[in-house]
Amino acid sequence: MELETLSLAVDAGIATVTLTRGPQLNTMNAAFWTDVPKAFSAIDADPSVRAVVVASTGKHFTAGLDLGWAGTTLAASGTDPGRAREAFRRHVFQLQETFSCIDRTRVPVIACVQGGCIGGGVDLVTACDLRVGTADCFFTVQEINIAIVADVGTLQRIPHLLPQGLIRELAYTGRQFGAEEAARYGFLNRVAADHAAALAAAHTIAAEIAAKSPLAITGIKAVLNHGRDATIAQGLDYVATWNAGMLQGGDVPEAIAAQAAKRAATFADLAA
């Protein structure tokens, strides 16, 4: 699998996706938008993967959209205006899919953020299940600063993570949202002293998740995502149906036996 802007490695049930354009501040160029779906498709197809860490290189997690590339995509074409706008709408849907595929991934995804997480970076980390950051990290809903409405996931997902008043302030002003404030509101699950410590913390959480029943973890994520997007009644119906179908294997007896014997449980991977 050819990836230009990312690397993908799998070890001990943990997939690590790393943004590799540190010298370019990991800006999201044309290749990025296809690399992410490729990587997460490979992760979903690998039954040995039980958790994902999304990391980065360089001073900043990502400076967001590559504005040079974005300028070419926003340029007016010579076609009929209605057709041009319909084509642009499809283009936005394609960009949205880059982060929606992270949200849909069957296993938990942990973002490890150092330095700035700007614009599209916020779209990325809000599509993840958990976030770990360095003490100097910060988040910026940058789109207002370039006079556009954030359109690839932030405004849809962040209301499930932060209070409305704060969300509106961040989105309207484009101000920096630092690590201390992010941790206080629960947006960051952990804050570490530096990048190495943050990576270690993210992998520690991933390893803890990877030791649990992968069938149960997949079910929890599916049920939480469904409940987020549905009414309470619909969510209760969904989890009842899930458990009616999935609680027939050997994971529950193994988990109970392991607890009784005071040993670590051993769970098989999901089926390929």
C-alpha positions in Angstrom: 0.0 0.0 0.0 1.5 3.3 -1.1 1.1 6.2 1.4 2.6 9.6 0.7 1.7 11.5 3.8 1.3 8.8 6.5 3.0 5.7 7.7 1.1 2.7 9.1 2.6 0.1 11.5 0.9 -2.7 13.5 2.4 -4.2 16.6 0.8 -6.3 19.4 -2.7 -5.5 18.2 -2.1 -1.7 18.0 -2.0 0.1 14.7 0.0 3.4 14.7 -0.9 5.9 11.9 1.7 8.6 11.8 1.6 11.9 9.8 5.0 12.1 8.3 5.2 15.6 6.7 6.7 17.3 9.8 8.8 19.7 7.9 5.7 20.9 6.1 3.8 21.1 9.4 1.8 18.1 8.3 -0.5 20.3 6.2 -3.3 18.4 4.5 -2.4 18.3 0.8 -4.1 16.3 -2.0 -2.5 13.0 -1.1 -3.5 13.3 2.6 -7.2 13.1 1.7 -6.8 9.7 0.0 -4.1 8.3 2.3 -6.2 8.4 5.4 -9.1 6.3 3.9 -6.5 3.8 2.5 -4.8 3.4 5.9 -8.1 3.0 7.8 -9.5 0.6 5.3 -6.4 -1.6 5.8 -6.9 -1.3 9.6 -10.5 -2.3 9.4 -9.6 -5.3 7.2 -6.9 -6.5 9.7 -8.6 -8.6 12.4 -5.5 -8.4 14.6 -5.9 -4.7 15.2 -7.6 -3.9 18.4 -6.8 -0.1 18.9 -5.3 2.7 16.8 -3.0 5.6 17.8 -2.9 8.5 15.4 0.4 10.3 15.9 2.4 12.9 14.1 6.0 14.2 13.5 7.6 17.6 13.9 6.8 20.6 15.9 3.0 20.5 15.3 0.4 17.8 15.0 -0.9 19.5 11.9 -1.3 23.1 10.6 -4.5 21.9 8.8 -5.5 22.5 5.2 -2.7 23.0 2.6 -4.0 26.5 1.5 -2.1 26.3 -1.8 -3.9 23.1 -2.7 -7.2 24.3 -1.3 -7.0 27.5 -3.5 -6.9 25.4 -6.6 -9.9 23.4 -5.6 -11.9 26.6 -4.8 -11.1 28.3 -8.1 -14.1 28.8 -10.3 -14.2 26.5 -13.3 -15.4 27.4 -16.8 -18.4 25.1 -16.6 -22.0 26.1 -15.9 -22.2 27.6 -12.4 -24.8 25.2 -11.1 -22.8 22.2 -12.3 -19.6 23.7 -10.9 -21.2 24.1 -7.4 -22.7 20.5 -7.6 -19.2 19.2 -8.3 -17.8 21.2 -5.4 -20.5 19.7 -3.1 -19.4 16.2 -4.1 -15.8 17.3 -3.5 -16.7 18.3 0.1 -18.4 14.9 0.6 -15.1 13.3 -0.4 -13.2 15.3 2.1 -15.7 14.6 4.8 -15.2 10.8 4.2 -11.5 11.2 5.2 -12.5 11.8 8.8 -15.8 9.9 8.8 -13.9 6.7 8.1 -12.0 7.3 11.3 -15.2 7.8 13.2 -16.6 4.5 11.7 -13.5 2.4 12.3 -14.5 -0.7 14.3 -11.8 -0.2 17.0 -11.1 2.8 19.2 -8.8 5.5 17.8 -6.6 7.6 20.1 -5.2 10.9 18.8 -1.8 11.9 20.2 -1.4 15.7 19.7 1.8 17.8 20.0 2.0 21.5 19.3 -0.7 23.0 17.1 -3.8 21.1 16.0 -5.3 23.6 13.6 -8.3 23.7 11.3 -8.6 20.3 9.7 -6.6 18.8 12.6 -9.6 19.5 14.8 -11.8 17.7 12.3 -9.4 14.8 12.6 -9.2 14.6 16.4 -12.9 15.0 17.0 -13.4 11.9 14.8 -11.2 10.0 17.2 -12.5 8.3 20.3 -9.9 9.7 22.7 -7.3 12.5 22.7 -3.9 12.7 24.5 -1.9 15.9 24.2 1.4 17.5 25.3 1.3 20.3 27.9 2.0 22.9 25.1 -0.5 21.6 22.6 -3.4 23.7 21.4 -6.4 23.5 19.1 -7.8 26.1 16.8 -11.0 26.1 14.8 -9.1 27.9 12.1 -11.8 28.1 9.4 -13.3 31.4 10.6 -9.9 33.0 10.2 -9.9 32.2 6.5 -13.6 33.2 6.2 -15.1 29.8 5.7 -17.5 27.5 7.7 -15.8 24.4 8.9 -17.3 21.7 6.8 -15.6 18.3 7.3 -16.7 17.3 10.7 -15.7 19.7 13.6 -19.1 21.4 13.9 -21.0 18.1 13.8 -18.8 16.2 16.3 -17.5 18.7 18.7 -21.0 19.4 20.2 -20.8 15.9 21.7 -17.4 16.7 23.3 -17.7 20.3 24.6 -20.4 22.7 26.0 -22.3 24.8 23.4 -21.2 28.2 24.7 -17.5 27.2 24.5 -17.9 25.6 21.1 -19.5 28.7 19.7 -16.8 30.9 21.1 -14.1 28.8 19.6 -15.8 28.6 16.2 -16.7 32.3 16.1 -13.4 33.6 17.2 -10.8 31.1 16.0 -8.9 31.5 19.3 -6.4 28.9 20.6 -7.8 26.3 23.0 -4.9 25.2 25.1 -4.1 21.9 26.8 -5.0 23.0 30.3 -8.4 24.2 29.2 -9.0 21.2 27.0 -8.2 18.8 29.8 -10.5 20.8 32.2 -13.4 20.3 29.8 -12.6 16.6 29.1 -11.6 17.2 25.5 -8.2 15.8 26.4 -8.1 12.5 28.2 -4.5 12.9 29.3 -1.9 15.7 29.2 1.8 14.7 29.2 4.9 16.7 29.6 6.3 16.3 26.1 5.7 14.4 22.8 7.5 11.2 23.9 5.5 11.0 27.1 2.2 11.7 25.2 3.0 8.9 22.7 3.8 6.6 25.6 0.5 7.5 27.3 -1.5 7.0 24.1 0.1 3.5 23.6 -0.5 2.6 27.3 -4.3 3.3 26.8 -4.3 1.5 23.5 -2.6 -1.6 25.1 -5.2 -1.6 27.9 -8.0 -1.5 25.3 -6.2 -4.2 23.2 -6.2 -6.6 26.2 -10.1 -6.5 26.4 -12.5 -8.6 24.4 -12.3 -7.2 20.8 -15.9 -8.3 20.2 -17.0 -6.3 23.2 -14.9 -3.3 22.3 -16.2 -3.2 18.8 -19.8 -3.5 20.2 -19.2 -0.6 22.7 -17.9 1.7 19.9 -20.8 0.7 17.6 -23.4 1.3 20.3 -21.9 4.6 21.5 -21.7 5.9 17.9 -25.3 4.8 17.3 -26.5 6.3 20.5 -24.8 9.6 19.7 -26.6 9.9 16.4 -30.0 8.5 17.6 -32.7 8.9 20.2 -32.4 7.2 23.6 -35.1 4.7 22.5 -33.3 3.9 19.3 -30.0 3.5 21.1 -31.5 1.1 23.7 -33.1 -1.0 20.9 -29.8 -1.1 19.0 -27.8 -2.3 22.0 -30.4 -5.0 22.8 -30.2 -6.3 19.3 -26.4 -6.1 19.4 -26.1 -8.2 22.6 -28.8 -10.6 21.5 -26.6 -11.4 18.4 -23.1 -11.1 19.8 -23.1 -12.5 23.4 -23.0 -16.1 22.2 -19.2 -16.6 21.9 -16.5 -17.6 24.3 -15.4 -14.1 25.5 -17.8 -13.7 28.4 -17.0 -17.1 30.0 -13.2 -16.4 29.4 -13.5 -13.0 31.1 -15.4 -14.4 34.1 -13.0 -17.4 34.4 -10.0 -15.0 34.3 -11.3 -12.8 37.0 -12.1 -15.8 39.2 -8.6 -17.1 38.7 -7.0 -13.7 39.0 -5.2 -14.0 35.7 -5.2 -12.0 32.5 -7.9 -13.0 30.0 -7.0 -14.2 26.6 -9.3 -13.3 23.7 -9.1 -14.4 20.1 -9.0 -11.8 17.3 -12.1 -11.0 15.3 -12.7 -13.1 12.2 -11.1 -12.0 9.0 
